[in-house]
């Protein structure tokens, strides 16, 4: 039982709320600034989706991709965990740059 409303005499039940959120485990395993190696799984609207570790997925936003870099599915890339989006349950990543490209901020 997760909640009881005595006024309406209702009981709220939720197994999901009683178990640990797996995303919290991913956050502990991959804190911000952690270096990981990921594989490109898909490219959606310019954003690149990577998998790394035990089923963890990361998103590289199109505005973080250097202008001269292109990605293709199946490619392995070195990444840095940039941020955790707890609301959307996403791990945001950025590429590990070996050199600073011209015009990149």
Biopython code that builds the backbone (N, CA, C, O; Angstrom):
import numpy as np
from Bio.PDB.StructureBuilder import StructureBuilder

atoms = [
    (1, "UNK", "N", (0.854, -1.175, 0.000)),
    (1, "UNK", "CA", (0.000, 0.000, 0.000)),
    (1, "UNK", "C", (0.898, 1.236, 0.000)),
    (1, "UNK", "O", (1.819, 1.346, 0.809)),
    (2, "UNK", "N", (0.625, 2.145, -0.899)),
    (2, "UNK", "CA", (1.432, 3.360, -0.957)),
    (2, "UNK", "C", (0.696, 4.579, -0.405)),
    (2, "UNK", "O", (1.321, 5.560, -0.003)),
    (3, "UNK", "N", (-0.648, 4.508, -0.389)),
    (3, "UNK", "CA", (-1.393, 5.657, 0.115)),
    (3, "UNK", "C", (-2.806, 5.215, 0.477)),
    (3, "UNK", "O", (-3.379, 4.335, -0.166)),
    (4, "UNK", "N", (-3.362, 5.839, 1.519)),
    (4, "UNK", "CA", (-4.734, 5.566, 1.922)),
    (4, "UNK", "C", (-5.465, 6.889, 2.057)),
    (4, "UNK", "O", (-5.005, 7.790, 2.757)),
    (5, "UNK", "N", (-6.606, 7.006, 1.383)),
    (5, "UNK", "CA", (-7.426, 8.208, 1.448)),
    (5, "UNK", "C", (-8.662, 7.873, 2.278)),
    (5, "UNK", "O", (-9.580, 7.209, 1.797)),
    (6, "UNK", "N", (-8.678, 8.334, 3.519)),
    (6, "UNK", "CA", (-9.779, 7.988, 4.425)),
    (6, "UNK", "C", (-11.092, 8.672, 4.032)),
    (6, "UNK", "O", (-12.171, 8.170, 4.345)),
    (7, "UNK", "N", (-11.004, 9.792, 3.362)),
    (7, "UNK", "CA", (-12.204, 10.517, 2.964)),
    (7, "UNK", "C", (-12.995, 9.746, 1.900)),
    (7, "UNK", "O", (-14.215, 9.614, 2.001)),
    (8, "UNK", "N", (-12.300, 9.244, 0.894)),
    (8, "UNK", "CA", (-12.977, 8.491, -0.159)),
    (8, "UNK", "C", (-12.898, 6.986, 0.074)),
    (8, "UNK", "O", (-13.481, 6.200, -0.673)),
    (9, "UNK", "N", (-12.173, 6.594, 1.117)),
    (9, "UNK", "CA", (-11.986, 5.188, 1.495)),
    (9, "UNK", "C", (-11.365, 4.386, 0.356)),
    (9, "UNK", "O", (-11.854, 3.320, -0.019)),
    (10, "UNK", "N", (-10.275, 4.926, -0.182)),
    (10, "UNK", "CA", (-9.564, 4.264, -1.267)),
    (10, "UNK", "C", (-8.122, 3.985, -0.849)),
    (10, "UNK", "O", (-7.499, 4.750, -0.112)),
    (11, "UNK", "N", (-7.628, 2.879, -1.342)),
    (11, "UNK", "CA", (-6.243, 2.494, -1.107)),
    (11, "UNK", "C", (-5.520, 2.531, -2.450)),
    (11, "UNK", "O", (-6.007, 1.993, -3.444)),
    (12, "UNK", "N", (-4.374, 3.160, -2.466)),
    (12, "UNK", "CA", (-3.553, 3.192, -3.672)),
    (12, "UNK", "C", (-2.466, 2.138, -3.550)),
    (12, "UNK", "O", (-1.740, 2.084, -2.558)),
    (13, "UNK", "N", (-2.366, 1.311, -4.562)),
    (13, "UNK", "CA", (-1.355, 0.266, -4.598)),
    (13, "UNK", "C", (-0.455, 0.491, -5.804)),
    (13, "UNK", "O", (-0.926, 0.845, -6.885)),
    (14, "UNK", "N", (0.842, 0.284, -5.611)),
    (14, "UNK", "CA", (1.776, 0.445, -6.718)),
    (14, "UNK", "C", (3.034, -0.362, -6.448)),
    (14, "UNK", "O", (3.792, -0.054, -5.529)),
    (15, "UNK", "N", (3.253, -1.384, -7.241)),
    (15, "UNK", "CA", (4.489, -2.148, -7.125)),
    (15, "UNK", "C", (5.666, -1.335, -7.638)),
    (15, "UNK", "O", (6.783, -1.458, -7.135)),
    (16, "UNK", "N", (5.412, -0.510, -8.634)),
    (16, "UNK", "CA", (6.465, 0.294, -9.226)),
    (16, "UNK", "C", (7.073, 1.255, -8.202)),
    (16, "UNK", "O", (8.289, 1.441, -8.177)),
    (17, "UNK", "N", (6.253, 1.853, -7.378)),
    (17, "UNK", "CA", (6.756, 2.797, -6.373)),
    (17, "UNK", "C", (7.493, 2.105, -5.241)),
    (17, "UNK", "O", (8.309, 2.731, -4.564)),
    (18, "UNK", "N", (7.220, 0.826, -5.022)),
    (18, "UNK", "CA", (7.864, 0.102, -3.942)),
    (18, "UNK", "C", (9.234, -0.446, -4.345)),
    (18, "UNK", "O", (10.051, -0.758, -3.478)),
    (19, "UNK", "N", (9.493, -0.565, -5.639)),
    (19, "UNK", "CA", (10.786, -1.056, -6.101)),
    (19, "UNK", "C", (11.694, 0.118, -6.431)),
    (19, "UNK", "O", (11.231, 1.226, -6.703)),
    (20, "UNK", "N", (12.982, -0.142, -6.403)),
    (20, "UNK", "CA", (13.956, 0.903, -6.712)),
    (20, "UNK", "C", (13.902, 1.239, -8.200)),
    (20, "UNK", "O", (13.694, 0.364, -9.040)),
    (21, "UNK", "N", (14.089, 2.494, -8.505)),
    (21, "UNK", "CA", (14.092, 2.958, -9.888)),
    (21, "UNK", "C", (15.420, 2.563, -10.532)),
    (21, "UNK", "O", (16.473, 2.964, -10.035)),
    (22, "UNK", "N", (15.406, 1.785, -11.626)),
    (22, "UNK", "CA", (16.663, 1.378, -12.247)),
    (22, "UNK", "C", (17.481, 2.552, -12.779)),
    (22, "UNK", "O", (18.701, 2.447, -12.903)),
    (23, "UNK", "N", (16.825, 3.665, -13.093)),
    (23, "UNK", "CA", (17.545, 4.838, -13.565)),
    (23, "UNK", "C", (18.458, 5.388, -12.472)),
    (23, "UNK", "O", (19.545, 5.884, -12.767)),
    (24, "UNK", "N", (18.026, 5.306, -11.217)),
    (24, "UNK", "CA", (18.863, 5.758, -10.099)),
    (24, "UNK", "C", (20.140, 4.922, -10.022)),
    (24, "UNK", "O", (21.205, 5.435, -9.679)),
    (25, "UNK", "N", (20.026, 3.634, -10.344)),
    (25, "UNK", "CA", (21.199, 2.765, -10.359)),
    (25, "UNK", "C", (22.161, 3.197, -11.453)),
    (25, "UNK", "O", (23.374, 3.215, -11.244)),
    (26, "UNK", "N", (21.621, 3.549, -12.634)),
    (26, "UNK", "CA", (22.461, 4.031, -13.723)),
    (26, "UNK", "C", (23.177, 5.314, -13.334)),
    (26, "UNK", "O", (24.351, 5.493, -13.661)),
    (27, "UNK", "N", (22.486, 6.204, -12.643)),
    (27, "UNK", "CA", (23.107, 7.462, -12.216)),
    (27, "UNK", "C", (24.277, 7.188, -11.283)),
    (27, "UNK", "O", (25.310, 7.852, -11.375)),
    (28, "UNK", "N", (24.129, 6.220, -10.386)),
    (28, "UNK", "CA", (25.222, 5.867, -9.477)),
    (28, "UNK", "C", (26.386, 5.235, -10.233)),
    (28, "UNK", "O", (27.548, 5.490, -9.917)),
    (29, "UNK", "N", (26.075, 4.407, -11.234)),
    (29, "UNK", "CA", (27.122, 3.740, -12.004)),
    (29, "UNK", "C", (27.851, 4.708, -12.932)),
    (29, "UNK", "O", (29.046, 4.551, -13.182)),
    (30, "UNK", "N", (27.138, 5.699, -13.439)),
    (30, "UNK", "CA", (27.686, 6.640, -14.407)),
    (30, "UNK", "C", (27.491, 8.078, -13.928)),
    (30, "UNK", "O", (26.619, 8.781, -14.439)),
    (31, "UNK", "N", (28.289, 8.529, -12.955)),
    (31, "UNK", "CA", (28.159, 9.926, -12.517)),
    (31, "UNK", "C", (28.648, 10.895, -13.604)),
    (31, "UNK", "O", (29.314, 10.486, -14.555)),
    (32, "UNK", "N", (28.318, 12.150, -13.455)),
    (32, "UNK", "CA", (28.727, 13.184, -14.409)),
    (32, "UNK", "C", (30.256, 13.214, -14.486)),
    (32, "UNK", "O", (30.939, 13.040, -13.477)),
    (33, "UNK", "N", (30.778, 13.433, -15.682)),
    (33, "UNK", "CA", (32.202, 13.495, -16.017)),
    (33, "UNK", "C", (32.862, 12.112, -16.110)),
    (33, "UNK", "O", (34.087, 12.028, -16.194)),
    (34, "UNK", "N", (32.076, 11.027, -16.096)),
    (34, "UNK", "CA", (32.619, 9.688, -16.271)),
    (34, "UNK", "C", (32.863, 9.446, -17.756)),
    (34, "UNK", "O", (32.023, 9.776, -18.593)),
    (35, "UNK", "N", (34.014, 8.871, -18.074)),
    (35, "UNK", "CA", (34.332, 8.526, -19.459)),
    (35, "UNK", "C", (33.801, 7.121, -19.735)),
    (35, "UNK", "O", (34.029, 6.199, -18.951)),
    (36, "UNK", "N", (33.090, 6.963, -20.855)),
    (36, "UNK", "CA", (32.527, 5.674, -21.252)),
    (36, "UNK", "C", (32.773, 5.464, -22.743)),
    (36, "UNK", "O", (33.078, 6.402, -23.480)),
    (37, "UNK", "N", (32.634, 4.224, -23.162)),
    (37, "UNK", "CA", (32.714, 3.903, -24.591)),
    (37, "UNK", "C", (31.334, 3.439, -25.011)),
    (37, "UNK", "O", (30.788, 2.504, -24.425)),
    (38, "UNK", "N", (30.766, 4.079, -26.014)),
    (38, "UNK", "CA", (29.410, 3.772, -26.444)),
    (38, "UNK", "C", (29.339, 3.393, -27.902)),
    (38, "UNK", "O", (30.222, 3.725, -28.694)),
    (39, "UNK", "N", (28.272, 2.689, -28.247)),
    (39, "UNK", "CA", (28.022, 2.279, -29.626)),
    (39, "UNK", "C", (26.783, 3.001, -30.127)),
    (39, "UNK", "O", (25.758, 3.026, -29.446)),
    (40, "UNK", "N", (26.873, 3.584, -31.305)),
    (40, "UNK", "CA", (25.736, 4.299, -31.894)),
    (40, "UNK", "C", (24.653, 3.275, -32.241)),
    (40, "UNK", "O", (24.906, 2.316, -32.971)),
    (41, "UNK", "N", (23.436, 3.490, -31.707)),
    (41, "UNK", "CA", (22.323, 2.595, -32.025)),
    (41, "UNK", "C", (21.379, 3.224, -33.040)),
    (41, "UNK", "O", (20.818, 2.523, -33.882)),
    (42, "UNK", "N", (21.199, 4.542, -32.968)),
    (42, "UNK", "CA", (20.327, 5.205, -33.932)),
    (42, "UNK", "C", (20.611, 6.697, -33.952)),
    (42, "UNK", "O", (21.220, 7.252, -33.037)),
    (43, "UNK", "N", (20.151, 7.326, -35.021)),
    (43, "UNK", "CA", (20.243, 8.774, -35.171)),
    (43, "UNK", "C", (18.831, 9.268, -35.440)),
    (43, "UNK", "O", (18.220, 8.904, -36.446)),
    (44, "UNK", "N", (18.306, 10.109, -34.527)),
    (44, "UNK", "CA", (16.925, 10.574, -34.608)),
    (44, "UNK", "C", (16.915, 12.096, -34.587)),
    (44, "UNK", "O", (17.334, 12.707, -33.604)),
    (45, "UNK", "N", (16.443, 12.707, -35.659)),
    (45, "UNK", "CA", (16.343, 14.168, -35.773)),
    (45, "UNK", "C", (17.664, 14.862, -35.460)),
    (45, "UNK", "O", (17.663, 15.949, -34.882)),
    (46, "UNK", "N", (18.785, 14.258, -35.831)),
    (46, "UNK", "CA", (20.089, 14.845, -35.589)),
    (46, "UNK", "C", (20.707, 14.446, -34.262)),
    (46, "UNK", "O", (21.924, 14.540, -34.105)),
    (47, "UNK", "N", (19.897, 14.000, -33.295)),
    (47, "UNK", "CA", (20.428, 13.513, -32.021)),
    (47, "UNK", "C", (20.934, 12.087, -32.217)),
    (47, "UNK", "O", (20.332, 11.310, -32.958)),
    (48, "UNK", "N", (22.030, 11.745, -31.559)),
    (48, "UNK", "CA", (22.626, 10.421, -31.688)),
    (48, "UNK", "C", (22.383, 9.647, -30.394)),
    (48, "UNK", "O", (22.674, 10.145, -29.307)),
    (49, "UNK", "N", (21.850, 8.427, -30.511)),
    (49, "UNK", "CA", (21.552, 7.574, -29.361)),
    (49, "UNK", "C", (22.655, 6.523, -29.260)),
    (49, "UNK", "O", (22.968, 5.849, -30.241)),
    (50, "UNK", "N", (23.242, 6.386, -28.068)),
    (50, "UNK", "CA", (24.305, 5.430, -27.812)),
    (50, "UNK", "C", (23.857, 4.433, -26.756)),
    (50, "UNK", "O", (23.012, 4.747, -25.918)),
    (51, "UNK", "N", (24.421, 3.233, -26.795)),
    (51, "UNK", "CA", (24.286, 2.289, -25.691)),
    (51, "UNK", "C", (25.667, 2.068, -25.114)),
    (51, "UNK", "O", (26.663, 2.027, -25.836)),
    (52, "UNK", "N", (25.711, 1.927, -23.812)),
    (52, "UNK", "CA", (26.965, 1.624, -23.132)),
    (52, "UNK", "C", (26.614, 0.936, -21.825)),
    (52, "UNK", "O", (25.579, 1.212, -21.219)),
    (53, "UNK", "N", (27.473, 0.054, -21.408)),
    (53, "UNK", "CA", (27.231, -0.637, -20.145)),
    (53, "UNK", "C", (26.031, -1.547, -20.211)),
    (53, "UNK", "O", (25.621, -1.975, -21.290)),
    (54, "UNK", "N", (25.482, -1.835, -19.087)),
    (54, "UNK", "CA", (24.403, -2.813, -18.940)),
    (54, "UNK", "C", (23.051, -2.236, -19.361)),
    (54, "UNK", "O", (22.190, -1.975, -18.520)),
    (55, "UNK", "N", (22.874, -2.041, -20.656)),
    (55, "UNK", "CA", (21.603, -1.552, -21.157)),
    (55, "UNK", "C", (21.395, -0.066, -20.999)),
    (55, "UNK", "O", (20.307, 0.435, -21.283)),
    (56, "UNK", "N", (22.409, 0.654, -20.554)),
    (56, "UNK", "CA", (22.281, 2.100, -20.397)),
    (56, "UNK", "C", (22.319, 2.765, -21.759)),
    (56, "UNK", "O", (23.073, 2.351, -22.639)),
    (57, "UNK", "N", (21.507, 3.796, -21.932)),
    (57, "UNK", "CA", (21.483, 4.560, -23.168)),
    (57, "UNK", "C", (21.810, 6.012, -22.885)),
    (57, "UNK", "O", (21.424, 6.565, -21.855)),
    (58, "UNK", "N", (22.520, 6.613, -23.809)),
    (58, "UNK", "CA", (22.856, 8.019, -23.702)),
    (58, "UNK", "C", (22.450, 8.750, -24.968)),
    (58, "UNK", "O", (22.366, 8.155, -26.042)),
    (59, "UNK", "N", (22.200, 10.042, -24.834)),
    (59, "UNK", "CA", (21.792, 10.875, -25.965)),
    (59, "UNK", "C", (22.826, 11.979, -26.157)),
    (59, "UNK", "O", (23.156, 12.715, -25.228)),
    (60, "UNK", "N", (23.323, 12.075, -27.377)),
    (60, "UNK", "CA", (24.209, 13.177, -27.759)),
    (60, "UNK", "C", (23.368, 14.139, -28.578)),
    (60, "UNK", "O", (22.982, 13.837, -29.707)),
    (61, "UNK", "N", (23.087, 15.302, -28.001)),
    (61, "UNK", "CA", (22.235, 16.287, -28.668)),
    (61, "UNK", "C", (22.958, 16.844, -29.889)),
    (61, "UNK", "O", (24.183, 16.962, -29.901)),
    (62, "UNK", "N", (22.186, 17.183, -30.910)),
    (62, "UNK", "CA", (22.779, 17.635, -32.172)),
    (62, "UNK", "C", (23.567, 18.928, -32.009)),
    (62, "UNK", "O", (24.500, 19.164, -32.776)),
    (63, "UNK", "N", (23.226, 19.774, -31.038)),
    (63, "UNK", "CA", (23.975, 21.009, -30.846)),
    (63, "UNK", "C", (25.325, 20.773, -30.166)),
    (63, "UNK", "O", (26.142, 21.692, -30.105)),
    (64, "UNK", "N", (25.577, 19.569, -29.656)),
    (64, "UNK", "CA", (26.855, 19.239, -29.028)),
    (64, "UNK", "C", (27.802, 18.504, -29.975)),
    (64, "UNK", "O", (28.947, 18.228, -29.618)),
    (65, "UNK", "N", (27.328, 18.187, -31.175)),
    (65, "UNK", "CA", (28.151, 17.471, -32.146)),
    (65, "UNK", "C", (29.042, 18.474, -32.868)),
    (65, "UNK", "O", (28.538, 19.451, -33.422)),
    (66, "UNK", "N", (30.366, 18.254, -32.874)),
    (66, "UNK", "CA", (31.258, 19.162, -33.601)),
    (66, "UNK", "C", (30.896, 19.191, -35.090)),
    (66, "UNK", "O", (30.464, 18.175, -35.633)),
    (67, "UNK", "N", (31.066, 20.336, -35.756)),
    (67, "UNK", "CA", (30.614, 20.488, -37.136)),
    (67, "UNK", "C", (31.242, 19.507, -38.126)),
    (67, "UNK", "O", (30.600, 19.145, -39.112)),
    (68, "UNK", "N", (32.460, 19.075, -37.893)),
    (68, "UNK", "CA", (33.132, 18.189, -38.852)),
    (68, "UNK", "C", (32.967, 16.714, -38.507)),
    (68, "UNK", "O", (33.560, 15.867, -39.176)),
    (69, "UNK", "N", (32.186, 16.381, -37.490)),
    (69, "UNK", "CA", (32.042, 15.001, -37.050)),
    (69, "UNK", "C", (30.727, 14.409, -37.536)),
    (69, "UNK", "O", (29.679, 15.051, -37.464)),
    (70, "UNK", "N", (30.794, 13.190, -38.027)),
    (70, "UNK", "CA", (29.590, 12.465, -38.418)),
    (70, "UNK", "C", (29.596, 11.112, -37.707)),
    (70, "UNK", "O", (30.653, 10.562, -37.399)),
    (71, "UNK", "N", (28.409, 10.593, -37.456)),
    (71, "UNK", "CA", (28.261, 9.308, -36.779)),
    (71, "UNK", "C", (27.413, 8.388, -37.648)),
    (71, "UNK", "O", (26.543, 8.842, -38.391)),
    (72, "UNK", "N", (27.677, 7.099, -37.545)),
    (72, "UNK", "CA", (26.861, 6.112, -38.246)),
    (72, "UNK", "C", (26.561, 4.963, -37.286)),
    (72, "UNK", "O", (27.316, 4.726, -36.343)),
    (73, "UNK", "N", (25.476, 4.262, -37.523)),
    (73, "UNK", "CA", (25.057, 3.176, -36.643)),
    (73, "UNK", "C", (26.140, 2.104, -36.572)),
    (73, "UNK", "O", (26.743, 1.736, -37.580)),
    (74, "UNK", "N", (26.375, 1.607, -35.342)),
    (74, "UNK", "CA", (27.381, 0.582, -35.110)),
    (74, "UNK", "C", (28.752, 1.132, -34.766)),
    (74, "UNK", "O", (29.627, 0.380, -34.337)),
    (75, "UNK", "N", (28.957, 2.432, -34.948)),
    (75, "UNK", "CA", (30.247, 3.052, -34.662)),
    (75, "UNK", "C", (30.468, 3.129, -33.146)),
    (75, "UNK", "O", (29.544, 3.447, -32.397)),
    (76, "UNK", "N", (31.698, 2.838, -32.698)),
    (76, "UNK", "CA", (32.043, 2.968, -31.285)),
    (76, "UNK", "C", (32.733, 4.306, -31.071)),
    (76, "UNK", "O", (33.590, 4.709, -31.857)),
    (77, "UNK", "N", (32.345, 4.997, -29.986)),
    (77, "UNK", "CA", (32.820, 6.355, -29.740)),
    (77, "UNK", "C", (33.139, 6.504, -28.255)),
    (77, "UNK", "O", (32.444, 5.945, -27.406)),
    (78, "UNK", "N", (34.196, 7.263, -27.945)),
    (78, "UNK", "CA", (34.492, 7.618, -26.561)),
    (78, "UNK", "C", (33.616, 8.799, -26.177)),
    (78, "UNK", "O", (33.536, 9.787, -26.907)),
    (79, "UNK", "N", (32.956, 8.691, -25.018)),
    (79, "UNK", "CA", (32.008, 9.708, -24.573)),
    (79, "UNK", "C", (32.275, 10.107, -23.134)),
    (79, "UNK", "O", (32.958, 9.400, -22.392)),
    (80, "UNK", "N", (31.729, 11.244, -22.755)),
    (80, "UNK", "CA", (31.740, 11.715, -21.373)),
    (80, "UNK", "C", (30.299, 11.927, -20.946)),
    (80, "UNK", "O", (29.511, 12.506, -21.693)),
    (81, "UNK", "N", (29.945, 11.464, -19.751)),
    (81, "UNK", "CA", (28.606, 11.711, -19.215)),
    (81, "UNK", "C", (28.527, 13.202, -18.882)),
    (81, "UNK", "O", (29.262, 13.691, -18.024)),
    (82, "UNK", "N", (27.638, 13.918, -19.561)),
    (82, "UNK", "CA", (27.524, 15.363, -19.384)),
    (82, "UNK", "C", (26.491, 15.723, -18.319)),
    (82, "UNK", "O", (26.701, 16.648, -17.534)),
    (83, "UNK", "N", (25.380, 14.995, -18.292)),
    (83, "UNK", "CA", (24.303, 15.337, -17.358)),
    (83, "UNK", "C", (23.308, 14.187, -17.300)),
    (83, "UNK", "O", (23.296, 13.314, -18.168)),
    (84, "UNK", "N", (22.478, 14.200, -16.267)),
    (84, "UNK", "CA", (21.394, 13.229, -16.104)),
    (84, "UNK", "C", (20.071, 13.978, -16.149)),
    (84, "UNK", "O", (19.867, 14.923, -15.387)),
    (85, "UNK", "N", (19.185, 13.571, -17.019)),
    (85, "UNK", "CA", (17.856, 14.162, -17.102)),
    (85, "UNK", "C", (16.898, 13.226, -16.363)),
    (85, "UNK", "O", (16.355, 12.290, -16.950)),
    (86, "UNK", "N", (16.700, 13.488, -15.077)),
    (86, "UNK", "CA", (15.883, 12.592, -14.245)),
    (86, "UNK", "C", (14.423, 12.599, -14.666)),
    (86, "UNK", "O", (13.747, 11.577, -14.560)),
    (87, "UNK", "N", (13.934, 13.717, -15.136)),
    (87, "UNK", "CA", (12.530, 13.804, -15.529)),
    (87, "UNK", "C", (12.236, 12.928, -16.744)),
    (87, "UNK", "O", (11.214, 12.243, -16.784)),
    (88, "UNK", "N", (13.127, 12.947, -17.733)),
    (88, "UNK", "CA", (12.928, 12.162, -18.944)),
    (88, "UNK", "C", (13.643, 10.813, -18.906)),
    (88, "UNK", "O", (13.561, 10.030, -19.853)),
    (89, "UNK", "N", (14.350, 10.549, -17.798)),
    (89, "UNK", "CA", (15.117, 9.299, -17.648)),
    (89, "UNK", "C", (16.104, 9.125, -18.798)),
    (89, "UNK", "O", (16.131, 8.082, -19.451)),
    (90, "UNK", "N", (16.912, 10.153, -19.040)),
    (90, "UNK", "CA", (17.921, 10.102, -20.093)),
    (90, "UNK", "C", (19.271, 10.476, -19.519)),
    (90, "UNK", "O", (19.377, 11.280, -18.593)),
    (91, "UNK", "N", (20.298, 9.876, -20.090)),
    (91, "UNK", "CA", (21.666, 10.240, -19.757)),
    (91, "UNK", "C", (22.191, 11.036, -20.942)),
    (91, "UNK", "O", (22.231, 10.539, -22.067)),
    (92, "UNK", "N", (22.592, 12.271, -20.681)),
    (92, "UNK", "CA", (23.104, 13.140, -21.745)),
    (92, "UNK", "C", (24.619, 12.994, -21.808)),
    (92, "UNK", "O", (25.296, 13.056, -20.782)),
    (93, "UNK", "N", (25.149, 12.800, -23.015)),
    (93, "UNK", "CA", (26.577, 12.585, -23.193)),
    (93, "UNK", "C", (27.153, 13.642, -24.113)),
    (93, "UNK", "O", (26.426, 14.332, -24.829)),
    (94, "UNK", "N", (28.475, 13.758, -24.082)),
    (94, "UNK", "CA", (29.188, 14.627, -25.011)),
    (94, "UNK", "C", (30.385, 13.848, -25.530)),
    (94, "UNK", "O", (30.892, 12.964, -24.840)),
    (95, "UNK", "N", (30.845, 14.162, -26.738)),
    (95, "UNK", "CA", (31.976, 13.417, -27.286)),
    (95, "UNK", "C", (33.271, 13.809, -26.587)),
    (95, "UNK", "O", (33.424, 14.940, -26.125)),
    (96, "UNK", "N", (34.198, 12.862, -26.514)),
    (96, "UNK", "CA", (35.537, 13.165, -26.028)),
    (96, "UNK", "C", (36.314, 13.684, -27.224)),
    (96, "UNK", "O", (36.562, 12.953, -28.183)),
    (97, "UNK", "N", (36.692, 14.941, -27.158)),
    (97, "UNK", "CA", (37.383, 15.568, -28.284)),
    (97, "UNK", "C", (38.878, 15.397, -28.118)),
    (97, "UNK", "O", (39.439, 15.705, -27.066)),
    (98, "UNK", "N", (39.526, 14.897, -29.181)),
    (98, "UNK", "CA", (40.973, 14.750, -29.165)),
    (98, "UNK", "C", (41.652, 16.064, -29.468)),
    (98, "UNK", "O", (42.779, 16.304, -29.032)),
    (99, "UNK", "N", (40.968, 16.922, -30.219)),
    (99, "UNK", "CA", (41.457, 18.268, -30.496)),
    (99, "UNK", "C", (40.245, 19.175, -30.647)),
    (99, "UNK", "O", (39.160, 18.706, -30.991)),
    (100, "UNK", "N", (40.413, 20.441, -30.399)),
    (100, "UNK", "CA", (39.296, 21.374, -30.486)),
    (100, "UNK", "C", (39.104, 21.787, -31.946)),
    (100, "UNK", "O", (39.979, 22.422, -32.535)),
    (101, "UNK", "N", (37.950, 21.421, -32.529)),
    (101, "UNK", "CA", (37.736, 21.787, -33.924)),
    (101, "UNK", "C", (37.560, 23.283, -34.108)),
    (101, "UNK", "O", (37.172, 23.997, -33.183)),
    (102, "UNK", "N", (37.849, 23.743, -35.310)),
    (102, "UNK", "CA", (37.691, 25.165, -35.625)),
    (102, "UNK", "C", (36.216, 25.551, -35.522)),
    (102, "UNK", "O", (35.358, 24.844, -36.051)),
    (103, "UNK", "N", (35.912, 26.647, -34.859)),
    (103, "UNK", "CA", (34.565, 27.146, -34.759)),
    (103, "UNK", "C", (33.712, 26.447, -33.706)),
    (103, "UNK", "O", (32.534, 26.776, -33.570)),
    (104, "UNK", "N", (34.267, 25.488, -32.952)),
    (104, "UNK", "CA", (33.497, 24.784, -31.932)),
    (104, "UNK", "C", (33.547, 25.551, -30.631)),
    (104, "UNK", "O", (34.612, 26.000, -30.207)),
    (105, "UNK", "N", (32.403, 25.702, -29.998)),
    (105, "UNK", "CA", (32.352, 26.449, -28.734)),
    (105, "UNK", "C", (32.415, 25.518, -27.566)),
    (105, "UNK", "O", (32.384, 25.963, -26.419)),
]
sb = StructureBuilder()
sb.init_structure("model")
sb.init_model(0)
sb.init_chain("A")
sb.init_seg("    ")
for serial, (resi, resn, name, xyz) in enumerate(atoms, 1):
    if name == "N":
        sb.init_residue(resn, " ", resi, " ")
    sb.init_atom(name, np.array(xyz, "f"), 0.0, 1.0, " ", f" {name:<3s}", serial, name[0])
structure = sb.get_structure()
